Amino acid sequence: MTHAAITGWGKCLPPAVLSNADLATFLDTTDEWITSRTGIRERRISHVPLGELAYVASRRALAAAALEPREVELIVFGTCSHDDQVPNMASGLQCRIGAEGCAAMDLNTACTSFLYGLSTATAMIRSGVVSNALVVGAELISPFMDWTDRNVAVLFGDGAAAVVLQATERPEGVLAELLGCSGESREILRVHGMGGAYVNKGRPYGEVSWQFEGQEIFRKAVHGMSHACEAALGKAKLEPPEIDLVVPHQANLRIIEAVAKRARVPMERVYVNVQRYGNMSSATVPVALCEALEGGRIRPGSLLLTPAFGGGLSYCAQVLRWGERTHPLGSSDAELPPCDRSALEIVRDVLEAKRRPA
Ligand code: ACO
């Protein structure tokens, strides 16, 4: 049977850091509140468009796999914060990296987009449609953030990461998964202003407000992720003690702890970086995978579990087996252009631009 091993990985985090103390300069909040309720201490704010973050992450992932861009057969670009809807993000990435002619699609299930993309690309490799794929999770939330709303502005950050999948006969990559969605709860997380539904209401695209029932999202997230973990483990015929590392969606430390407790996995076997990046939506899991590899937390043959949830409310969990190689085959010289503004200055510019009449 054909499987889809992860053979390359790369991340791109914009350099500008927005601390909790920075947020407290323009929002009625405190470092103590944010840290104790979410675990988040800082997040990144991008000075470049989404496509640029994805490009750098993708070049790094391809170099790590030693796969030439022209050999790429499929790009799945997971995001909910597109620079453009038409043409899609994946076609722009295809041109930028030089993967001429390959299949290229965007996929949006909010924070689970990367993992839905991982399962989609894996299925296409298993069924022989393609023999490799570049799967991206990238988000530029900051331009779509309502920086006047302390309920949501403290939670999110920008970032990107990508992985390369390649066909193999070894049982590696995604072994089992559960993908799901509680569509009846979709109204508890809605970003007003991000679609055609708002065009006739006189609201310019991108002028947003967030409908966000934090406690209800919290409950649904824990329930959906726990259900997905149990189902994915059951399909893989594995028990929680056999999992070497849980790499969960990073939205809130308390959500991660609740899911780990229900899954009966001790926190020592859970990768957490939410304190440094906040919720980067679809980018959280691939960035965490990259960092877990860099830090030696993923070893040859490691079994991983990746629970996640997102707007929709989508949820999923994958059981993955890592291959023999945990180091990159090569590195890329791709870098972001230098950033000459602080994160606070970038956020203030977003606020100012929205206050100015178009
Ligand atoms: N600073 C200070 N006070 C705040 C802040 C803030 N940033 N935000 C809210 N508060 C206040 C509230 O106004 C409320 O005040 P009140 O009691 O006077 O009304 C109080 O703090 C308590 O608010 P709660 O909502 O009860 O706080 P809770 O402990 O539930 O934490 C939180 C809120 C962090 C949002 C939590 O519910 C959560 O993490 N939920 C999950 C949200 C999430 O991760 N979503 C990601 C999905 S996004 C996607 O998929 C695209």
Boltz pocket constraint, residues with backbone or C-beta under 6 A from the ligand:
constraints:
  - pocket:
      binder: B
      contacts: [[A, 28], [A, 29], [A, 30], [A, 33], [A, 34], [A, 37], [A, 38], [A, 110], [A, 111], [A, 150], [A, 151], [A, 152], [A, 154], [A, 155], [A, 189], [A, 213], [A, 214], [A, 215], [A, 216], [A, 217], [A, 218], [A, 251], [A, 252], [A, 279], [A, 281], [A, 309], [A, 310], [A, 311]]
      max_distance: 6.0
